[in-house]
Each structure stands twice: as C-alpha cells, then as structure tokens.
Amino acid sequence: MYKGPGECLQIILESFGIHPHNCECREWARRMDEWGPDGCAEHKTEIIQYLREQQVKYGWVKTLIAARRNPKLAWQMNWTDPATSLYELSIEMSKEFSKP
C-alpha cells in the first residue's frame, strides 16, 4: 500500500511523540504526498527549511532527543541536523512502501 512522503513524515514524527496537528503541517504533508519522492527531491531545500522552522517554533528538538521511544528510527537520525534526517527518512520510507 502506497504512502507518500508527507504521510511517512507524519508517521515518523508521531512515533517520536510529535503530533503536528496544525493546518499548515497537514498542508505540507499533502503537498509532499502529491509531489512524491521525486518531486520532494526538487523541493528538498524548502521542505527542510520548513521543518527547521517548525523545530524552533514547536520545540521539537527536546522531543526528538526523547526519540528513544522508537530506537529503530532514532539510530538513523543525524542529531546535528534533525530536519534533514526527517526529510530523508520520510523519502526512504515512502520508497519502501512503493516497492511491489
């Protein structure tokens, strides 16, 4: 069953205890799903910039540090740049769901 990068990003964030319920986050997830992994690659810079803004705005860093809730994903994170890691993990996850 296909899951787009935006849906995958939401799954990853929720597994870390981050629940982005504001309308703007849902809109970004929808856009990422429409773009798909290849389209997200074209928009990588703006997606990562948005994620960085949300980290600051909502204090994700403290929550991400508590990511031991999901050690399988936590070890894949680059903790010096969580926004880029979240982006990359969501793309990888989406591609996995796309495999036949």
WOMOPE-V518821 format. One record per residue. N is the residue number from 1. RES is the residue in three letters. SS is DSSP state (~ for helix, > for strand, _ for the rest). PHI is phi in whole degrees, -180 to 180 (999 if undefined). D_FIRST is the distance of its C-alpha to the first C-alpha in whole Angstrom. Layout:
n=N res=RES ss=SS phi=PHI d_first=D_FIRST
n=N res=RES ss=SS phi=PHI d_first=D_FIRST
This chain:
n=1 res=MET ss=_ phi=999 d_first=0
n=2 res=TYR ss=_ phi=-71 d_first=4
n=3 res=LYS ss=_ phi=-131 d_first=7
n=4 res=GLY ss=_ phi=-75 d_first=10
n=5 res=PRO ss=~ phi=-60 d_first=13
n=6 res=GLY ss=~ phi=-67 d_first=15
n=7 res=GLU ss=~ phi=-64 d_first=12
n=8 res=CYS ss=~ phi=-64 d_first=12
n=9 res=LEU ss=~ phi=-61 d_first=16
n=10 res=GLN ss=~ phi=-62 d_first=16
n=11 res=ILE ss=~ phi=-61 d_first=15
n=12 res=ILE ss=~ phi=-63 d_first=17
n=13 res=LEU ss=~ phi=-60 d_first=20
n=14 res=GLU ss=~ phi=-66 d_first=19
n=15 res=SER ss=~ phi=-67 d_first=19
n=16 res=PHE ss=_ phi=-93 d_first=23
n=17 res=GLY ss=_ phi=87 d_first=24
n=18 res=ILE ss=_ phi=-105 d_first=24
n=19 res=HIS ss=_ phi=-118 d_first=23
n=20 res=PRO ss=_ phi=-78 d_first=23
n=21 res=HIS ss=_ phi=-105 d_first=24
n=22 res=ASN ss=_ phi=-72 d_first=26
n=23 res=CYS ss=~ phi=-60 d_first=25
n=24 res=GLU ss=~ phi=-63 d_first=25
n=25 res=CYS ss=~ phi=-65 d_first=23
n=26 res=ARG ss=~ phi=-64 d_first=20
n=27 res=GLU ss=~ phi=-64 d_first=22
n=28 res=TRP ss=~ phi=-64 d_first=21
n=29 res=ALA ss=~ phi=-62 d_first=17
n=30 res=ARG ss=~ phi=-62 d_first=17
n=31 res=ARG ss=~ phi=-60 d_first=19
n=32 res=MET ss=~ phi=-62 d_first=17
n=33 res=ASP ss=~ phi=-64 d_first=14
n=34 res=GLU ss=~ phi=-65 d_first=16
n=35 res=TRP ss=~ phi=-68 d_first=17
n=36 res=GLY ss=~ phi=72 d_first=14
n=37 res=PRO ss=~ phi=-58 d_first=15
n=38 res=ASP ss=~ phi=-68 d_first=18
n=39 res=GLY ss=~ phi=-66 d_first=19
n=40 res=CYS ss=~ phi=-64 d_first=19
n=41 res=ALA ss=~ phi=-61 d_first=21
n=42 res=GLU ss=~ phi=-68 d_first=24
n=43 res=HIS ss=_ phi=-108 d_first=24
n=44 res=LYS ss=~ phi=-52 d_first=24
n=45 res=THR ss=~ phi=-60 d_first=28
n=46 res=GLU ss=~ phi=-72 d_first=27
n=47 res=ILE ss=~ phi=-65 d_first=24
n=48 res=ILE ss=~ phi=-65 d_first=26
n=49 res=GLN ss=~ phi=-61 d_first=29
n=50 res=TYR ss=~ phi=-62 d_first=27
n=51 res=LEU ss=~ phi=-62 d_first=26
n=52 res=ARG ss=~ phi=-63 d_first=29
n=53 res=GLU ss=~ phi=-62 d_first=31
n=54 res=GLN ss=~ phi=-70 d_first=29
n=55 res=GLN ss=~ phi=-56 d_first=30
n=56 res=VAL ss=~ phi=-70 d_first=33
n=57 res=LYS ss=~ phi=-61 d_first=33
n=58 res=TYR ss=~ phi=-109 d_first=31
n=59 res=GLY ss=_ phi=66 d_first=32
n=60 res=TRP ss=~ phi=-62 d_first=29
n=61 res=VAL ss=~ phi=-57 d_first=31
n=62 res=LYS ss=~ phi=-61 d_first=32
n=63 res=THR ss=~ phi=-70 d_first=29
n=64 res=LEU ss=~ phi=-63 d_first=28
n=65 res=ILE ss=~ phi=-62 d_first=30
n=66 res=ALA ss=_ phi=-85 d_first=30
n=67 res=ALA ss=~ phi=-70 d_first=26
n=68 res=ARG ss=~ phi=-59 d_first=27
n=69 res=ARG ss=~ phi=-60 d_first=25
n=70 res=ASN ss=~ phi=-132 d_first=22
n=71 res=PRO ss=~ phi=-62 d_first=24
n=72 res=LYS ss=~ phi=-59 d_first=21
n=73 res=LEU ss=~ phi=-84 d_first=21
n=74 res=ALA ss=~ phi=-59 d_first=24
n=75 res=TRP ss=_ phi=-71 d_first=26
n=76 res=GLN ss=_ phi=-87 d_first=23
n=77 res=MET ss=_ phi=-79 d_first=25
n=78 res=ASN ss=_ phi=-95 d_first=28
n=79 res=TRP ss=_ phi=-73 d_first=30
n=80 res=THR ss=_ phi=-84 d_first=32
n=81 res=ASP ss=_ phi=-148 d_first=30
n=82 res=PRO ss=~ phi=-62 d_first=27
n=83 res=ALA ss=~ phi=-63 d_first=26
n=84 res=THR ss=~ phi=-66 d_first=25
n=85 res=SER ss=~ phi=-62 d_first=24
n=86 res=LEU ss=~ phi=-62 d_first=21
n=87 res=TYR ss=~ phi=-59 d_first=20
n=88 res=GLU ss=~ phi=-63 d_first=20
n=89 res=LEU ss=~ phi=-64 d_first=18
n=90 res=SER ss=~ phi=-67 d_first=15
n=91 res=ILE ss=~ phi=-67 d_first=15
n=92 res=GLU ss=~ phi=-59 d_first=15
n=93 res=MET ss=~ phi=-62 d_first=12
n=94 res=SER ss=~ phi=-62 d_first=10
n=95 res=LYS ss=~ phi=-65 d_first=11
n=96 res=GLU ss=~ phi=-63 d_first=10
n=97 res=PHE ss=~ phi=-68 d_first=6
n=98 res=SER ss=~ phi=-83 d_first=7
n=99 res=LYS ss=_ phi=-68 d_first=9
n=100 res=PRO ss=_ phi=-68 d_first=9
